[in-house]
Amino acid sequence: MRRTTESVTSRCHVHEPSVHLSTDASRKRICRQYWKNWSRNCRLHGLRQAGLPKWSDRQPSVPGRRATPLLHWDLPYPEQRIRVCAVNFLNTSPLVWGMLHGAERGVFDLSFRVPSACAEEVSAGNADIGIIPSIELNRHEYGRVHGLGIACRGAVRSILLISKTPFPKIATLAADTSSRTSVMLAQIILARRYGTKPRVIGHRPQFQQMLAAADAALIIGDPALHLDPATAGPHVLDLGAEWHDMTRLPMVFAIWAGTRSVITPEVQSIFHASYGFGRDHIEDIIRAEADPRGIPRELARQYLRNHIVSELGPAEYQGLELFLEYARSATIISGQDAGAAAGIRDA
């Protein structure tokens, strides 16, 4: 069956959602379009509407919260839904919490990958919208969900560069290559602040093996939260703190981006509603996510409340543009395209 994304969302250039746009109205508008598509398919294929679940069969996932029509139903043609690829790290949980547990559940066809794989899914056309590593914005002119992403305004805690030698003497860097943005950020900081350009070796996020293979290791995401920066090694950099010290600007690691025609104001409002639900249920996220990930609850609380920034403002976008400019400069010097500029070689 042919995809019908274009019939679900109008083809228009991405822009910031109007402050007058009602998220309830926009959700209902998209749901009405899904209903029309479903009814049309019933007529074309002789399907019986009797198979649809009753209202009483599906309850809101949060007590006291009214379910929105269609949002909690398992749609009979999931390929008609907008395909969204998210990152499977703790820092993404607030952004997708509404899609998983709130009124936005079921609107999108949601999947999870590591950041680099998420970018590849969108680039290959296997996802319509994804959490895109910032570095990819130098390669693709994606539409963007305005105002949301993964950023920090100082120490980030989950992107650590740990070295056996003083930073100016690092010659080889074993990098967890699941985030190209973090690899490029490490190279920018090491070159601009410490005057070194190490050879980057791609490696699985296995801390001890990484340090055995290179002078330094770059650990990102949840694996970094399993380490204590105070005892992880003789020389440790928090790359969020280093970027802020160097530029006095926030660092943006990833944003929601993808196919321009899909990212309508209505779709953007659903992403914002999902994050708003997550922001209001941080303690629920901690209770549900910290223990299975092997992260102490208090660390998860400090991380989500004090380190990770999900709402992007002017300063975040200024920091993003500066990072992309530095990345382009590194690309020109190395003679590589923006994606290959991370210089990754497999271990």
Secondary structure, 3 states (H helix, E strand, C coil): CCCCHHHHCCCCCCCCCCCCCCHHHHHHHHHHHHHHHHHHHHHHHCCCHHHCCCHHHCCCCCCCCCCCCCCCCCCCCHHHCCEEEEECCHHHHHHHHHHHHCCCCCCCEEEEECHHHHHHHHHCCCCCEEEEEHHHHHCCCCEEEEEEEEEECCCCCCEEEEECCCHHHCCEEEEECCCHHHHHHHHHHHHHHHCCCCEEEEECCCHHHHHHHCCEEEEECHHHHCCCCCCCCCEEEEHHHHHHHHHCCCEEEEEEEECCCCCCHHHHHHHHHHHHHHHCCHHHHHHHHHHHHCCCHHHHHHHHHHHCEEECCHHHHHHHHHHHHHHHHHHHHHCCCCCHHHCEEEC
